[in-house]
Amino acid sequence: MTDVKIWFQSTKDYVNELKAEMRRVSWPNRKQVEGTTAVVIVSVFAFAGYFAVVDKILATGITRLLAYFAK
């Protein structure tokens, strides 16, 4: 029974500390969230384009290499 009381108290302490910490967090405003979201979306598309080009170049090179050795 003592273990249950200790567990309950430590859980309660954790939740209280979590609430206190969440009050100290500085949350971004809407403009900051929109700006960082736009940066992430643009970055994802830029990397996707880059990897598509690299993939195409490598696939073409490997295909030509295999065709050369298949002769």
N, CA, C and O of each residue as an XYZ file, in Angstrom:
284
protein
N       0.820     -1.196      0.000
C       0.000      0.000      0.000
C       0.867      1.265      0.000
O       0.494      2.283     -0.581
N       2.004      1.187      0.646
C       2.906      2.329      0.703
C       3.434      2.667     -0.682
O       3.589      3.839     -1.027
N       3.711      1.633     -1.479
C       4.193      1.866     -2.846
C       3.162      2.621     -3.668
O       3.514      3.486     -4.469
N       1.907      2.301     -3.475
C       0.835      2.979     -4.215
C       0.772      4.443     -3.790
O       0.606      5.322     -4.636
N       0.900      4.716     -2.502
C       0.869      6.101     -2.025
C       2.060      6.892     -2.567
O       1.922      8.046     -2.974
N       3.223      6.257     -2.567
C       4.418      6.925     -3.098
C       4.246      7.196     -4.590
O       4.573      8.282     -5.068
N       3.737      6.217     -5.317
C       3.515      6.395     -6.757
C       2.513      7.515     -7.001
O       2.733      8.367     -7.862
N       1.403      7.519     -6.244
C       0.391      8.549     -6.422
C       0.966      9.934     -6.138
O       0.703     10.878     -6.882
N       1.747     10.062     -5.070
C       2.331     11.364     -4.710
C       3.340     11.814     -5.757
O       3.358     12.988     -6.126
N       4.174     10.909     -6.238
C       5.161     11.299     -7.244
C       4.484     11.668     -8.556
O       4.946     12.563     -9.263
N       3.390     10.983     -8.886
C       2.636     11.343    -10.092
C       2.004     12.716     -9.935
O       2.028     13.522    -10.864
N       1.448     12.983     -8.781
C       0.843     14.289     -8.501
C       1.894     15.397     -8.571
O       1.637     16.460     -9.136
N       3.080     15.154     -7.997
C       4.166     16.136     -8.054
C       4.597     16.402     -9.494
O       4.842     17.542     -9.887
N       4.682     15.326    -10.269
C       5.070     15.471    -11.676
C       4.072     16.345    -12.428
O       4.467     17.243    -13.172
N       2.790     16.085    -12.235
C       1.760     16.862    -12.937
C       1.822     18.327    -12.505
O       1.681     19.217    -13.344
N       2.028     18.592    -11.234
C       2.113     19.978    -10.761
C       3.343     20.684    -11.340
O       3.268     21.851    -11.722
N       4.466     19.980    -11.401
C       5.666     20.567    -12.000
C       5.478     20.795    -13.497
O       5.970     21.779    -14.048
N       4.771     19.888    -14.144
C       4.491     20.041    -15.567
C       3.630     21.272    -15.821
O       3.896     22.037    -16.747
N       2.605     21.463    -15.007
C       1.756     22.659    -15.153
C       2.564     23.933    -14.962
O       2.401     24.894    -15.714
N       3.438     23.944    -13.952
C       4.262     25.126    -13.699
C       5.196     25.403    -14.873
O       5.380     26.555    -15.268
N       5.776     24.360    -15.421
C       6.688     24.530    -16.562
C       5.941     25.034    -17.796
O       6.458     25.877    -18.529
N       4.746     24.534    -18.029
C       3.960     24.959    -19.198
C       3.560     26.429    -19.090
O       3.378     27.092    -20.111
N       3.421     26.947    -17.868
C       3.119     28.373    -17.704
C       4.320     29.248    -18.076
O       4.153     30.408    -18.451
N       5.523     28.692    -17.971
C       6.736     29.463    -18.280
C       7.119     29.422    -19.755
O       8.007     30.161    -20.179
N       6.468     28.576    -20.538
C       6.797     28.446    -21.953
C       6.377     29.708    -22.687
O       5.286     30.230    -22.462
N       7.246     30.198    -23.569
C       6.869     31.344    -24.398
C       6.368     30.797    -25.734
O       7.147     30.293    -26.543
N       5.092     30.900    -25.946
C       4.460     30.352    -27.142
C       4.591     31.345    -28.297
O       4.458     32.551    -28.088
N       4.850     30.854    -29.515
C       4.954     31.762    -30.665
C       3.579     32.318    -31.034
O       2.547     31.692    -30.789
N       3.597     33.525    -31.637
C       2.320     34.078    -32.087
C       1.973     33.506    -33.466
O       2.760     32.766    -34.057
N       0.812     33.850    -33.959
C       0.325     33.280    -35.218
C       1.256     33.606    -36.388
O       1.505     32.757    -37.243
N       1.768     34.839    -36.421
C       2.641     35.251    -37.525
C       3.929     34.416    -37.543
O       4.392     34.012    -38.610
N       4.497     34.162    -36.381
C       5.705     33.343    -36.304
C       5.433     31.911    -36.760
O       6.246     31.319    -37.470
N       4.303     31.359    -36.358
C       3.954     29.990    -36.754
C       3.758     29.910    -38.266
O       4.231     28.968    -38.902
N       3.067     30.889    -38.844
C       2.858     30.899    -40.290
C       4.189     31.017    -41.031
O       4.399     30.354    -42.047
N       5.083     31.858    -40.521
C       6.384     32.044    -41.167
C       7.223     30.778    -41.146
O       7.793     30.388    -42.165
N       7.300     30.139    -39.990
C       8.102     28.920    -39.908
C       7.457     27.776    -40.684
O       8.161     26.930    -41.235
N       6.128     27.743    -40.732
C       5.444     26.714    -41.524
C       5.759     26.889    -43.004
O       5.997     25.912    -43.714
N       5.761     28.123    -43.463
C       6.088     28.388    -44.870
C       7.517     27.964    -45.186
O       7.778     27.388    -46.243
N       8.438     28.246    -44.275
C       9.830     27.840    -44.489
C       9.934     26.321    -44.579
O      10.651     25.801    -45.434
N       9.239     25.616    -43.721
C       9.282     24.151    -43.737
C       8.707     23.611    -45.040
O       9.289     22.709    -45.642
N       7.579     24.144    -45.483
C       6.951     23.653    -46.719
C       7.855     23.906    -47.919
O       8.036     23.022    -48.756
N       8.422     25.105    -48.010
C       9.325     25.422    -49.125
C      10.553     24.523    -49.080
O      11.001     24.032    -50.116
N      11.099     24.306    -47.891
C      12.273     23.439    -47.756
C      11.971     22.012    -48.183
O      12.792     21.379    -48.846
N      10.808     21.500    -47.815
C      10.430     20.134    -48.197
C      10.367     20.006    -49.710
O      10.885     19.041    -50.272
N       9.736     20.971    -50.375
C       9.653     20.907    -51.834
C      11.019     21.084    -52.491
O      11.299     20.456    -53.512
N      11.866     21.929    -51.919
C      13.213     22.118    -52.474
C      14.032     20.828    -52.359
O      14.692     20.420    -53.315
N      13.985     20.198    -51.200
C      14.707     18.936    -51.039
C      14.118     17.844    -51.923
O      14.859     17.029    -52.474
N      12.801     17.817    -52.066
C      12.172     16.815    -52.939
C      12.642     16.994    -54.377
O      12.942     16.015    -55.059
N      12.706     18.243    -54.841
C      13.199     18.510    -56.194
C      14.652     18.121    -56.352
O      15.040     17.534    -57.363
N      15.456     18.447    -55.354
C      16.876     18.100    -55.399
C      17.059     16.581    -55.475
O      17.812     16.077    -56.308
N      16.363     15.865    -54.599
C      16.509     14.415    -54.596
C      15.931     13.777    -55.853
O      16.421     12.733    -56.285
N      14.913     14.370    -56.448
C      14.376     13.844    -57.705
C      15.420     13.973    -58.815
O      15.600     13.051    -59.611
N      16.103     15.112    -58.868
C      17.135     15.320    -59.884
C      18.309     14.360    -59.656
O      18.782     13.727    -60.599
N      18.772     14.254    -58.422
C      19.881     13.347    -58.111
C      19.487     11.906    -58.424
O      20.289     11.155    -58.978
N      18.263     11.513    -58.077
C      17.792     10.158    -58.357
C      17.765      9.887    -59.858
O      18.173      8.815    -60.304
N      17.290     10.848    -60.631
C      17.232     10.682    -62.086
C      18.636     10.536    -62.672
O      18.864      9.689    -63.536
N      19.574     11.356    -62.205
C      20.952     11.289    -62.697
C      21.583      9.938    -62.345
O      22.207      9.302    -63.195
N      21.421      9.505    -61.105
C      21.987      8.225    -60.698
C      21.338      7.059    -61.430
O      22.027      6.126    -61.844
N      20.019      7.103    -61.595
C      19.322      6.017    -62.293
C      19.782      5.930    -63.746
O      19.993      4.834    -64.265
N      19.936      7.076    -64.404
C      20.412      7.086    -65.785
C      21.841      6.560    -65.871
O      22.166      5.776    -66.763
N      22.690      6.992    -64.947
C      24.078      6.531    -64.942
C      24.182      5.036    -64.700
O      24.957      4.359    -65.374
N      23.429      4.515    -63.767
C      23.471      3.076    -63.491
C      22.915      2.288    -64.660
O      23.449      1.236    -65.010
N      21.843      2.786    -65.269
C      21.272      2.094    -66.432
C      22.283      2.036    -67.570
O      22.451      0.994    -68.204
N      22.953      3.147    -67.827
C      23.958      3.165    -68.895
C      25.141      2.257    -68.563
O      25.675      1.582    -69.443
N      25.544      2.241    -67.307
C      26.640      1.390    -66.880
C      26.286     -0.085    -67.039
O      27.104     -0.863    -67.529
N      25.103     -0.476    -66.640
C      24.658     -1.855    -66.796
C      24.510     -2.248    -68.264
O      24.837     -3.368    -68.656
N      24.011     -1.305    -69.070
C      23.876     -1.578    -70.492
C      25.242     -1.748    -71.142
O      25.402     -2.573    -72.041
N      26.226     -0.976    -70.696
C      27.574     -1.081    -71.224
C      28.184     -2.458    -70.935
O      28.801     -3.071    -71.807
N      28.005     -2.924    -69.718
C      28.583     -4.203    -69.331
C      27.747     -5.396    -69.814
O      28.237     -6.526    -69.804
N      26.518     -5.171    -70.227
C      25.656     -6.251    -70.692
C      25.958     -6.625    -72.150
O      25.497     -7.656    -72.640
N      26.727     -5.789    -72.830
C      27.035     -6.041    -74.245
C      27.904     -7.250    -74.416
O      28.256     -7.603    -75.541
